[in-house]
Amino acid sequence: MPAGTRLGPYELIAPIGAGGMGEVYLGRDTQLDRDVALKILPAAFASDPDRLMRFTREAKTLASLNHPNIAAIYGIESAALVMELVDGEDLSAVMARGPIAMDDAVVIARQIADALEAAHEAGIVHRDLKPANIKVRGDGAVKVLDFGLPKAMDPAFAPAVDSQGSSPAYHPATMTSPAMTAMGIILGTAAYMAPEQARGKAVDKRADIWAFGVVVYEMLSGRQLFAGETMGDTLAAVLRADIDVSTLPSTVPVWMRQLLVRCLEKDVRKRLRDIGEARLWLEGAGAKRGDVDAATQPPVRSLTRLWRSVALLSAAAAVAAGAWIVLSVPPTAMPVHASIQLPEGTEYIIDPASPPNFAVSPDGSTVVFAATPLGGTTDSASLYLRRLSGRTATQVLDSSGGRVPVFSPDGLWVAFLTGTTLKKVSVSGGAPSTITAGLSNVWGIAWLAGGTIVYSNAKPTGEMLFSVSDKGGTATLLSRVDRLDTDNSFPRALDGGDLLVSIWNGGLYTDANIATFSMKSRSITALVVEGGSQGQVVSGRYLVYARGSELLARPYAGGTNQTGAVKVVEGVLTDLSYATSQFDVSRSGTLVYAPAAAVSQAPSLCGCWPTAGWRRFSKNPVSRRRGCPPTAVRSFS
């Protein structure tokens, strides 16, 4: 249509986009004196009374959406849809410049999720969510366009390629419906279709959740998730849907990878069921930067078969008065207080003479622990996953008898023992699979980045190290122990593929040392700490280890250095006969431990440190808020 054409009170000024669902014009509302976007429907629709009536009915429903992240529909004029004119550039143009920084991607994704949630609550499915239908304004506000228009055009249609002034720089293959070829309608952006949508099946809000996952993945990776030279190639890639989140940049944290795995589940029955859950995950991202409010966290209930009052302490010392405080650290790096609430009717199982039955994910966002029904035995225990930014723990299916859990390096899997079998299970759900069998008296498990799992297995002559592929198979002996004074236990992964191990050279177990172990030479290569055990390296810079019932930390550069050690925590639950200390620490610096004082006091979860830089400490009296026992909790960075 030429500029100046009038449609009722609206004047067409200039075309700003075109697609299968019509042309889009910049228009002027002469009555309200404002700019609008006018979507002019194709002539084939405008001349069909049935289609036009159906479109009008659907458009009225869409116009009821009133949300700051949804482009509003103002009305219908003849064969045109009058919409809010959104400034800024569409997300496809932003993505064409490369990956979007994690923090910025979270802000955008959270607003998209907000928009989808509002629409889904109103019974409206977008059906065509893609970067070209998402506008990012200069102030960072996000607007999602074209909600429900594919259905408004025709319920049988796939989504159409369209946007307000969409950039051609990031448009994947589209598909053409045979039924519409005669009218020249290009339908559907194949790269954002859910598998069930690509197969032509009925779709619901979970199709939008899939598309949301694709969009977020592409924001973070800077590349198309499903690419093909032809529409058929792209659809084939979607239907295969073998999503590998390990290829995302290393700056993408584990919790985000877990969210994407849930959104991009090919089986719609297993996919994340509600976009509101994704929004909560994204809002929880603030907690990982130190925004958790201790006062809103539920208290921890009494625990355990062996010790009914043992606490898991994690995720940072309380910011409120009365906690250990780090000096000279920026506010965004300050530690926070969190609490773990066990599922109703369960209690935590802990044995100070065995490896910990809990672990924290590499990015410090999630804890896995073993719990049993009240009064139950170890054999009746199950594993539970709890995001520290969440409120509840989720039971891991088919994890009966689970103990000694450990996270994979990417945080997407948990390996654990059950009986004499080593298994693994995805944190996003599903049945566990067997890695290897025939284990007994395991004293520590390490999961290396290269796909190898190493465990210490006690034999009559001492503790030996074995390795096995995380894909399953027969274990291989790494270190042969011929004497009782050369135990190798508590293996922990180091950057570069080697290990830290605890070694015992005779005498008391309190005389254990920490050494590096080469996977290539299958031997001890250097002594790191004399008089310590269970060493772990945090952020590649600090070594945290146990000495008696204390946890110490010092700078780590790979060699022996007995100077500069600082006491982090004292009174950790420890069995000196076996040199075992009940703690775990993530690569990012989140500490989980069980205090010895909790044996006679109410449990709590307090916590540990950020890792922005090495600082001095200040000691203040520890408060008893939220049932926290007066246990010394130090935080460092």
C-alpha positions as CSV (number, residue, x, y, z in Angstrom):
1,M,0.0,0.0,0.0
2,P,1.3,3.5,-0.8
3,A,2.2,5.9,2.0
4,G,-0.7,8.1,3.0
5,T,-3.3,5.4,2.7
6,R,-5.9,5.7,5.4
7,L,-7.5,2.7,7.2
8,G,-10.1,4.4,9.4
9,P,-8.3,6.7,11.7
10,Y,-4.9,5.2,10.9
11,E,-2.5,6.6,8.2
12,L,0.1,4.4,6.7
13,I,3.5,6.1,6.7
14,A,6.1,3.5,5.5
15,P,6.6,-0.2,5.3
16,I,8.8,-1.7,8.1
17,G,8.5,-5.4,7.5
18,A,6.9,-8.2,5.6
19,G,6.2,-11.9,6.1
20,G,3.8,-14.8,5.6
21,M,1.2,-13.2,7.8
22,G,1.2,-9.9,5.9
23,E,3.0,-6.6,5.6
24,V,3.8,-4.4,8.5
25,Y,3.7,-0.7,8.2
26,L,4.6,2.2,10.5
27,G,1.3,4.0,11.0
28,R,-0.1,7.0,12.7
29,D,-3.2,7.0,14.9
30,T,-4.7,10.4,13.9
31,Q,-7.2,10.4,16.8
32,L,-4.8,9.6,19.6
33,D,-1.8,11.2,17.9
34,R,0.6,8.2,18.4
35,D,2.6,5.9,16.2
36,V,1.4,2.4,15.8
37,A,2.4,-0.7,13.8
38,L,-0.2,-1.9,11.3
39,K,-0.1,-5.5,10.1
40,I,-2.0,-5.7,6.8
41,L,-3.4,-9.2,6.3
42,P,-2.8,-11.0,3.0
43,A,-5.6,-10.5,0.4
44,A,-6.5,-14.2,0.5
45,F,-7.4,-13.8,4.2
46,A,-9.1,-10.4,3.9
47,S,-11.4,-11.8,1.1
48,D,-12.4,-14.9,3.0
49,P,-15.3,-14.0,5.5
50,D,-14.8,-17.2,7.5
51,R,-11.1,-16.7,8.0
52,L,-11.6,-13.0,8.7
53,M,-14.2,-13.7,11.4
54,R,-12.0,-16.3,13.0
55,F,-9.1,-13.9,12.9
56,T,-11.2,-11.2,14.5
57,R,-12.3,-13.5,17.3
58,E,-8.7,-14.7,18.1
59,A,-7.4,-11.1,17.8
60,K,-9.9,-10.0,20.5
61,T,-8.6,-12.7,22.8
62,L,-5.0,-11.6,22.1
63,A,-5.9,-8.0,22.8
64,S,-6.8,-8.9,26.3
65,L,-3.2,-9.5,27.1
66,N,-1.9,-6.6,29.2
67,H,1.7,-7.1,30.2
68,P,4.8,-4.9,30.1
69,N,6.8,-7.5,28.2
70,I,4.1,-8.2,25.5
71,A,3.5,-5.9,22.6
72,A,-0.1,-4.7,22.9
73,I,-2.8,-5.1,20.3
74,Y,-4.8,-1.9,20.1
75,G,-7.6,-3.0,17.7
76,I,-8.7,-4.3,14.3
77,E,-9.4,-2.0,11.4
78,S,-10.7,-3.5,8.2
79,A,-8.1,-6.2,7.2
80,A,-5.4,-4.8,9.5
81,L,-4.2,-5.5,13.0
82,V,-3.3,-2.4,15.0
83,M,-0.4,-3.0,17.4
84,E,1.9,-1.2,19.7
85,L,5.0,0.1,17.9
86,V,8.0,-1.2,19.8
87,D,11.3,0.7,19.3
88,G,14.7,-0.9,19.6
89,E,16.1,-3.8,17.6
90,D,14.9,-7.4,17.5
91,L,16.9,-10.0,19.3
92,S,18.0,-11.7,16.1
93,A,20.0,-8.6,15.3
94,V,21.6,-8.5,18.7
95,M,22.5,-12.2,18.4
96,A,24.0,-11.7,15.0
97,R,26.8,-9.8,16.7
98,G,27.9,-12.8,18.8
99,P,27.2,-14.4,22.1
100,I,25.3,-12.4,24.7
101,A,27.0,-12.1,28.1
102,M,25.5,-14.4,30.8
103,D,24.1,-11.6,33.0
104,D,22.5,-9.8,30.1
105,A,21.1,-13.1,28.7
106,V,19.5,-13.8,32.1
107,V,17.8,-10.4,32.1
108,I,16.4,-10.9,28.6
109,A,15.4,-14.5,29.3
110,R,13.6,-13.6,32.5
111,Q,11.5,-11.0,30.7
112,I,10.6,-13.4,27.9
113,A,9.6,-16.0,30.5
114,D,7.5,-13.3,32.2
115,A,5.7,-12.6,28.9
116,L,5.1,-16.3,28.2
117,E,3.8,-17.0,31.7
118,A,1.2,-14.2,31.4
119,A,0.1,-15.5,28.0
120,H,-0.1,-19.1,29.1
121,E,-2.1,-18.1,32.2
122,A,-4.6,-16.5,29.8
123,G,-4.7,-19.7,27.7
124,I,-2.7,-18.3,24.9
125,V,0.2,-20.1,23.3
126,H,2.6,-18.1,21.1
127,R,3.5,-20.9,18.7
128,D,6.1,-18.8,16.9
129,L,8.6,-17.7,19.6
130,K,11.9,-16.8,18.0
131,P,14.5,-14.0,18.1
132,A,12.9,-12.1,15.3
133,N,9.7,-11.8,17.4
134,I,11.5,-10.4,20.4
135,K,12.3,-6.7,20.6
136,V,15.0,-5.4,22.9
137,R,14.7,-1.6,23.7
138,G,17.5,0.7,24.4
139,D,16.7,0.7,28.1
140,G,16.9,-3.1,28.2
141,A,13.2,-3.7,28.3
142,V,12.0,-6.7,26.3
143,K,8.8,-7.0,24.3
144,V,7.5,-10.2,22.7
145,L,5.6,-9.8,19.5
146,D,3.0,-11.7,17.5
147,F,1.5,-13.8,20.4
148,G,-0.9,-16.4,19.0
149,L,-1.1,-14.9,15.5
150,P,-0.4,-18.2,13.7
151,K,-3.6,-19.6,15.3
152,A,-5.4,-16.4,14.6
153,M,-4.6,-16.8,10.9
154,D,-5.7,-20.4,10.9
155,P,-5.6,-23.1,13.7
156,A,-4.1,-25.6,11.3
157,F,-1.2,-23.4,10.3
158,A,2.3,-23.7,11.5
159,P,3.9,-20.4,12.8
160,A,4.8,-17.8,10.2
161,V,7.9,-15.8,9.7
162,D,7.2,-12.3,10.7
163,S,8.2,-9.4,13.0
164,Q,8.1,-5.7,13.2
165,G,11.1,-4.7,11.1
166,S,12.9,-8.0,11.8
167,S,16.5,-8.2,10.8
168,P,17.4,-10.7,8.0
169,A,20.8,-11.3,9.6
170,Y,19.7,-14.2,11.8
171,H,16.8,-16.0,10.0
172,P,17.1,-19.8,9.8
173,A,15.4,-22.0,7.3
174,T,11.7,-21.6,7.0
175,M,9.1,-24.1,5.8
176,T,6.3,-23.9,3.3
177,S,2.9,-25.6,3.9
178,P,1.7,-27.4,0.8
179,A,-1.8,-26.3,1.5
180,M,-0.7,-22.7,1.3
181,T,1.8,-22.7,-1.5
182,A,-0.6,-21.4,-4.0
183,M,-1.1,-18.3,-1.8
184,G,2.7,-17.9,-1.4
185,I,2.5,-18.2,2.4
186,I,5.8,-19.1,4.0
187,L,5.1,-20.9,7.2
188,G,7.1,-21.7,10.3
189,T,10.6,-21.1,11.5
190,A,11.8,-24.7,11.6
191,A,14.7,-24.0,13.9
192,Y,12.5,-23.0,16.8
193,M,9.8,-25.6,16.4
194,A,9.4,-28.2,19.1
195,P,9.7,-31.8,17.8
196,E,6.0,-32.4,18.2
197,Q,5.2,-29.2,16.3
198,A,7.6,-30.2,13.5
199,R,5.7,-33.5,13.2
200,G,2.4,-31.7,12.8
201,K,1.0,-32.8,16.1
202,A,-1.2,-30.6,18.3
203,V,0.9,-28.3,20.5
204,D,0.4,-26.6,23.9
205,K,2.4,-24.2,26.0
206,R,5.3,-26.7,26.2
207,A,6.1,-25.9,22.5
208,D,6.8,-22.4,23.7
209,I,9.0,-23.7,26.5
210,W,11.0,-25.6,23.8
211,A,11.4,-22.5,21.7
212,F,12.3,-20.5,24.8
213,G,15.1,-23.0,25.5
214,V,16.4,-22.7,21.9
215,V,16.4,-18.9,22.1
216,V,18.3,-18.8,25.4
217,Y,20.8,-21.4,24.1
218,E,21.5,-19.3,21.1
219,M,21.8,-16.1,23.1
220,L,24.6,-17.8,25.2
221,S,26.3,-19.7,22.4
222,G,26.1,-17.1,19.6
223,R,25.2,-19.7,17.1
224,Q,22.1,-21.5,15.8
225,L,21.2,-24.7,17.8
226,F,19.5,-26.3,14.8
227,A,21.0,-25.4,11.5
228,G,20.7,-26.9,8.1
229,E,21.2,-26.0,4.5
230,T,17.5,-26.8,3.8
231,M,14.3,-26.7,5.7
232,G,14.4,-30.5,5.7
233,D,17.9,-30.6,7.2
234,T,16.8,-28.2,9.9
235,L,13.7,-30.2,10.7
236,A,15.8,-33.4,10.9
237,A,18.1,-31.7,13.4
238,V,15.2,-30.7,15.5
239,L,13.7,-34.2,15.5
240,R,17.0,-35.7,16.5
241,A,17.2,-33.1,19.3
242,D,20.4,-34.4,20.8
243,I,21.2,-31.3,22.9
244,D,24.8,-31.0,24.1
245,V,25.0,-28.2,26.6
246,S,28.6,-29.0,27.3
247,T,29.5,-27.0,24.2
248,L,28.2,-23.8,25.8
249,P,30.9,-21.2,26.9
250,S,32.5,-22.0,30.2
251,T,31.0,-18.9,31.7
252,V,27.5,-20.5,31.5
253,P,26.9,-21.9,35.0
254,V,25.6,-25.3,35.8
255,W,22.1,-24.2,36.9
256,M,21.6,-22.6,33.5
257,R,22.7,-25.7,31.7
258,Q,20.3,-27.7,33.8
259,L,17.4,-25.3,32.9
260,L,18.2,-25.7,29.2
261,V,18.3,-29.5,29.5
262,R,14.8,-29.3,31.0
263,C,13.4,-27.0,28.4
264,L,14.9,-28.9,25.4
265,E,13.7,-32.3,26.3
266,K,12.5,-34.0,23.1
267,D,9.9,-36.0,25.0
268,V,7.1,-33.5,25.7
269,R,6.0,-35.5,28.7
270,K,9.4,-35.0,30.4
271,R,9.9,-31.3,29.3
272,L,9.6,-28.5,31.8
273,R,5.9,-28.2,32.3
274,D,5.5,-24.5,33.1
275,I,7.5,-21.5,32.0
276,G,6.9,-20.1,35.5
277,E,9.4,-22.7,36.8
278,A,12.0,-21.3,34.3
279,R,11.3,-17.8,35.6
280,L,11.9,-18.9,39.1
281,W,15.2,-20.4,38.1
282,L,16.2,-17.2,36.3
283,E,15.1,-15.1,39.3
284,G,17.2,-17.4,41.5
285,A,20.2,-16.4,39.5
286,G,20.3,-13.3,41.6
287,A,20.7,-15.5,44.7
288,K,23.9,-16.9,43.2
289,R,25.3,-13.4,43.2
290,G,24.5,-12.9,46.8
291,D,20.8,-11.9,46.9
292,V,19.4,-14.6,49.2
293,D,17.4,-13.3,52.1
294,A,18.3,-15.3,55.2
295,A,15.1,-14.3,56.9
296,T,13.0,-15.9,54.2
297,Q,14.8,-19.3,54.3
298,P,13.0,-22.1,56.2
299,P,14.7,-23.6,59.3
300,V,16.3,-27.0,58.9
301,R,14.5,-29.8,60.7
302,S,16.1,-32.4,63.0
303,L,18.1,-35.1,61.2
304,T,19.6,-38.6,61.1
305,R,19.7,-42.1,62.0
306,L,23.1,-42.0,63.7
307,W,23.1,-38.4,64.8
308,R,19.6,-36.8,64.8
309,S,20.9,-33.3,65.0
310,V,23.6,-33.0,62.3
311,A,23.6,-30.0,60.1
312,L,24.6,-29.3,56.6
313,L,26.3,-26.0,56.5
314,S,26.7,-24.3,53.1
315,A,26.4,-21.4,50.8
316,A,28.1,-18.7,52.8
317,A,28.4,-17.1,56.2
318,A,25.4,-15.0,57.2
319,V,25.5,-11.4,56.1
320,A,23.5,-10.3,59.1
321,A,25.2,-9.2,62.3
322,G,26.7,-12.0,64.2
323,A,28.3,-13.9,61.4
324,W,31.9,-14.2,60.2
325,I,32.4,-11.3,57.9
326,V,35.0,-10.8,55.1
327,L,36.5,-7.3,55.0
328,S,37.3,-5.2,52.0
329,V,35.2,-7.3,49.6
330,P,32.8,-5.6,47.2
331,P,29.1,-5.9,48.3
332,T,28.3,-8.2,45.3
333,A,30.9,-10.7,46.6
334,M,29.6,-10.9,50.1
335,P,28.5,-14.3,51.3
336,V,24.9,-15.1,52.1
337,H,23.0,-17.3,54.5
338,A,20.8,-20.2,53.2
339,S,19.0,-23.2,54.7
340,I,18.3,-26.7,53.6
341,Q,14.9,-28.1,54.6
342,L,14.7,-31.9,54.4
343,P,11.6,-33.5,52.9
344,E,8.9,-34.1,55.4
345,G,9.2,-37.5,57.1
346,T,12.9,-38.0,56.3
347,E,16.2,-37.6,58.2
348,Y,19.7,-37.1,57.0
349,I,22.2,-40.0,57.3
350,I,25.8,-39.3,58.2
351,D,28.6,-41.5,59.4
352,P,31.7,-39.6,60.5
353,A,33.7,-42.8,59.8
354,S,32.8,-42.8,56.1
355,P,33.0,-40.3,53.2
356,P,30.3,-37.6,53.2
357,N,26.9,-38.6,52.0
358,F,26.4,-35.1,50.4
359,A,28.1,-33.1,47.7
360,V,27.8,-29.6,46.2
361,S,27.7,-28.9,42.5
362,P,30.8,-27.3,40.8
363,D,29.1,-23.9,40.6
364,G,27.8,-24.1,44.2
365,S,24.1,-23.8,43.2
366,T,22.9,-27.3,44.1
367,V,23.4,-29.8,46.9
368,V,22.8,-33.6,46.7
369,F,22.4,-35.5,49.9
370,A,21.2,-38.9,51.2
371,A,18.2,-39.1,53.5
372,T,16.1,-41.9,54.8
373,P,12.6,-42.2,56.2
374,L,12.5,-41.5,59.9
375,G,14.0,-44.4,61.8
376,G,15.2,-46.0,58.5
377,T,18.5,-47.6,57.7
378,T,21.1,-46.8,55.2
379,D,19.7,-49.3,52.7
380,S,16.4,-47.4,52.8
381,A,18.0,-44.0,52.0
382,S,17.4,-42.1,48.8
383,L,19.2,-39.2,47.2
384,Y,17.7,-35.7,47.1
385,L,18.7,-32.7,45.0
386,R,18.2,-29.2,46.4
387,R,18.9,-25.9,44.6
388,L,20.2,-23.4,47.2
389,S,18.0,-20.7,45.7
390,G,14.9,-22.9,46.0
391,R,12.7,-24.0,48.8
392,T,12.4,-27.8,48.5
393,A,14.4,-30.8,47.7
394,T,13.6,-33.2,44.9
395,Q,14.0,-37.0,45.3
396,V,16.2,-38.7,42.8
397,L,14.1,-41.5,41.3
398,D,15.4,-45.1,41.7
399,S,18.2,-44.0,44.0
400,S,17.4,-46.4,46.8
401,G,20.4,-47.1,49.0
402,G,22.3,-44.2,47.4
403,R,25.3,-42.8,49.2
404,V,28.7,-41.0,48.6
405,P,27.3,-38.8,45.7
406,V,29.6,-36.7,43.5
407,F,28.7,-34.3,40.7
408,S,30.0,-34.4,37.2
409,P,32.3,-31.6,36.2
410,D,29.5,-29.9,34.3
411,G,27.1,-30.4,37.2
412,L,24.5,-32.2,35.0
413,W,25.0,-35.7,36.4
414,V,25.4,-37.2,39.8
415,A,27.4,-40.5,40.4
416,F,26.6,-42.5,43.5
417,L,27.0,-45.8,45.2
418,T,24.2,-48.2,45.8
419,G,25.3,-51.5,47.4
420,T,28.4,-52.4,45.4
421,T,27.4,-50.7,42.2
422,L,28.4,-47.3,41.0
423,K,25.6,-45.5,39.1
424,K,24.9,-42.1,37.5
425,V,21.7,-40.2,37.0
426,S,20.9,-36.9,35.3
427,V,20.0,-34.0,37.6
428,S,17.1,-33.2,35.2
429,G,15.5,-36.6,35.8
430,G,15.3,-40.1,34.4
431,A,16.4,-43.5,35.5
432,P,20.0,-44.1,36.8
433,S,22.4,-46.2,34.7
434,T,25.1,-48.5,35.9
435,I,28.7,-47.4,35.4
436,T,30.5,-50.4,37.0
437,A,30.0,-52.9,39.8
438,G,32.0,-54.9,42.3
439,L,32.9,-52.0,44.6
440,S,33.3,-52.2,48.3
441,N,34.5,-49.9,51.1
442,V,34.8,-46.9,48.8
443,W,36.8,-44.0,50.3
444,G,36.1,-41.2,47.9
445,I,35.1,-40.6,44.3
446,A,36.4,-38.0,41.8
447,W,34.8,-37.3,38.4
448,L,37.4,-35.8,36.0
449,A,36.6,-33.4,33.1
450,G,37.8,-35.9,30.5
451,G,35.1,-38.4,31.3
452,T,36.9,-40.6,33.8
453,I,35.8,-41.5,37.3
454,V,38.4,-42.4,39.9
455,Y,37.5,-44.0,43.2
456,S,39.4,-45.3,46.1
457,N,38.5,-48.9,47.0
458,A,39.7,-50.4,50.3
459,K,41.4,-53.8,49.9
460,P,43.0,-56.0,52.5
461,T,46.4,-54.4,51.9
462,G,45.1,-50.8,51.8
463,E,43.2,-48.3,49.6
464,M,43.9,-48.5,45.9
465,L,42.8,-46.2,43.1
466,F,40.7,-47.4,40.2
467,S,39.4,-45.6,37.1
468,V,36.4,-46.2,34.9
469,S,34.8,-44.4,32.0
470,D,31.7,-42.3,33.0
471,K,30.0,-44.1,30.1
472,G,30.4,-47.4,31.9
473,G,32.7,-50.4,31.6
474,T,35.2,-52.4,33.6
475,A,37.3,-50.5,36.2
476,T,41.1,-50.3,35.8
477,L,43.6,-50.4,38.6
478,L,45.6,-47.2,38.9
479,S,47.7,-47.6,42.0
480,R,48.7,-50.9,43.5
481,V,49.1,-50.9,47.3
482,D,51.3,-53.6,48.7
483,R,51.9,-52.1,52.1
484,L,49.6,-50.8,54.8
485,D,51.5,-47.5,54.9
486,T,50.7,-46.3,51.4
487,D,46.9,-45.8,51.3
488,N,45.5,-43.6,48.6
489,S,42.1,-42.2,49.4
490,F,39.8,-39.3,48.9
491,P,40.8,-38.5,45.3
492,R,39.9,-35.0,44.0
493,A,40.1,-33.7,40.5
494,L,42.7,-31.0,39.6
495,D,42.7,-28.8,36.5
496,G,44.6,-30.5,33.8
497,G,43.3,-34.0,34.6
498,D,45.4,-35.1,37.6
499,L,44.4,-35.7,41.2
500,L,44.9,-34.7,44.8
501,V,44.9,-37.7,47.0
502,S,45.2,-38.3,50.7
503,I,48.1,-40.7,51.6
504,W,48.9,-42.4,54.8
505,N,52.4,-43.4,55.7
506,G,51.9,-45.3,58.9
507,G,51.2,-44.2,62.5
508,L,48.0,-42.4,63.3
509,Y,45.5,-41.4,60.6
510,T,45.9,-37.8,61.8
511,D,49.4,-38.0,60.3
512,A,47.8,-38.3,56.8
513,N,49.3,-36.1,54.0
514,I,48.0,-34.7,50.7
515,A,49.8,-35.3,47.5
516,T,49.3,-34.9,43.7
517,F,48.8,-38.1,41.7
518,S,49.6,-38.2,38.0
519,M,47.0,-40.1,35.9
520,K,49.6,-40.5,33.1
521,S,52.3,-42.1,35.3
522,R,49.9,-43.6,37.7
523,S,52.0,-42.5,40.7
524,I,52.4,-39.9,43.4
525,T,54.3,-36.9,42.0
526,A,54.5,-34.4,44.8
527,L,53.7,-33.8,48.4
528,V,51.4,-30.8,48.9
529,V,50.5,-30.8,52.6
530,E,52.0,-32.5,55.5
531,G,49.4,-33.3,58.2
532,G,46.2,-33.0,56.3
533,S,43.6,-34.9,54.3
534,Q,40.8,-34.5,51.8
535,G,42.4,-31.6,49.9
536,Q,40.3,-29.7,47.3
537,V,41.3,-26.8,45.2
538,V,38.9,-23.8,44.9
539,S,38.9,-21.5,41.8
540,G,42.2,-22.9,40.9
541,R,43.9,-20.7,43.6
542,Y,43.1,-22.0,47.1
543,L,43.6,-25.3,48.7
544,V,41.1,-26.3,51.3
545,Y,41.8,-29.3,53.5
546,A,41.0,-31.0,56.8
547,R,43.4,-31.2,59.8
548,G,41.7,-32.9,62.7
549,S,38.3,-31.2,63.1
550,E,39.4,-28.0,61.4
551,L,39.3,-26.9,57.8
552,L,42.2,-24.9,56.6
553,A,42.8,-22.9,53.4
554,R,45.9,-21.4,51.8
555,P,47.0,-20.2,48.4
556,Y,47.7,-23.1,46.0
557,A,50.2,-23.1,43.2
558,G,50.8,-26.8,42.8
559,G,53.7,-27.3,45.2
560,T,54.3,-27.8,48.9
561,N,53.7,-24.6,50.9
562,Q,53.0,-24.8,54.6
563,T,52.8,-21.1,55.1
564,G,49.8,-18.8,54.8
565,A,47.3,-21.4,56.0
566,V,44.1,-19.9,57.5
567,K,41.6,-21.6,59.7
568,V,38.3,-21.5,57.8
569,V,36.0,-23.6,60.1
570,E,36.6,-25.4,63.3
571,G,34.5,-28.2,64.9
572,V,33.8,-30.1,61.7
573,L,32.4,-33.6,62.3
574,T,35.4,-35.8,62.0
575,D,36.5,-39.4,62.7
576,L,40.2,-39.2,63.6
577,S,40.5,-43.0,63.4
578,Y,39.8,-42.9,59.7
579,A,41.0,-39.3,58.9
580,T,37.5,-38.5,57.5
581,S,36.0,-35.1,57.7
582,Q,32.4,-34.3,56.7
583,F,32.7,-31.5,54.2
584,D,32.6,-30.7,50.5
585,V,33.5,-27.5,48.6
586,S,32.6,-26.4,45.1
587,R,35.0,-25.0,42.5
588,S,33.3,-21.7,43.0
589,G,33.8,-21.7,46.7
590,T,30.6,-22.9,48.3
591,L,31.3,-25.0,51.4
592,V,29.0,-27.7,52.7
593,Y,29.9,-29.3,56.0
594,A,28.5,-31.0,59.1
595,P,29.6,-29.5,62.4
596,A,30.5,-31.7,65.3
597,A,28.5,-29.4,67.6
598,A,25.4,-30.3,65.7
599,V,25.4,-33.8,67.4
600,S,23.8,-32.1,70.4
601,Q,22.3,-29.0,68.9
602,A,19.6,-28.1,66.3
603,P,20.8,-28.4,62.7
604,S,21.4,-25.4,60.4
605,L,22.8,-24.5,57.1
606,C,25.1,-21.5,57.2
607,G,28.0,-21.2,55.0
608,C,31.1,-20.0,53.3
609,W,32.8,-17.8,50.9
610,P,33.0,-15.8,47.6
611,T,36.3,-16.0,45.7
612,A,36.9,-12.5,44.4
613,G,40.3,-12.1,46.1
614,W,42.3,-13.1,49.2
615,R,41.3,-11.0,52.2
616,R,41.8,-10.8,55.9
617,F,39.2,-12.0,58.4
618,S,37.1,-10.4,61.1
619,K,35.6,-12.5,63.9
620,N,32.2,-11.5,65.4
621,P,30.1,-13.6,67.8
622,V,28.0,-16.1,65.9
623,S,24.3,-15.7,66.3
624,R,21.7,-18.4,66.9
625,R,19.3,-17.0,64.3
626,R,17.1,-19.4,62.4
627,G,18.3,-22.3,64.7
628,C,21.9,-21.9,63.7
629,P,24.2,-23.5,66.3
630,P,27.0,-21.4,67.7
631,T,29.5,-23.0,65.3
632,A,32.4,-21.0,64.1
633,V,31.8,-20.3,60.4
634,R,34.5,-18.4,58.6
635,S,34.2,-17.0,55.1
636,F,37.1,-16.0,52.9
637,S,37.6,-14.8,49.4
